[in-house]
């Protein structure tokens, strides 16, 4: 699933985790830091993301 666009929508952009994704890879894709992703999504361990999990990738 493609990320939702921020154009006119209220709320953050989201991304659905796919097989092979890593938090650091997702961070690079959206030009944010792993720390920001962890903060926005209440993730304490960067290795615990799951396929199908929906992450906020912008504020």
Order of alpha helices (4+ residues) and beta strands (2+ residues): beta-alpha-alpha-beta
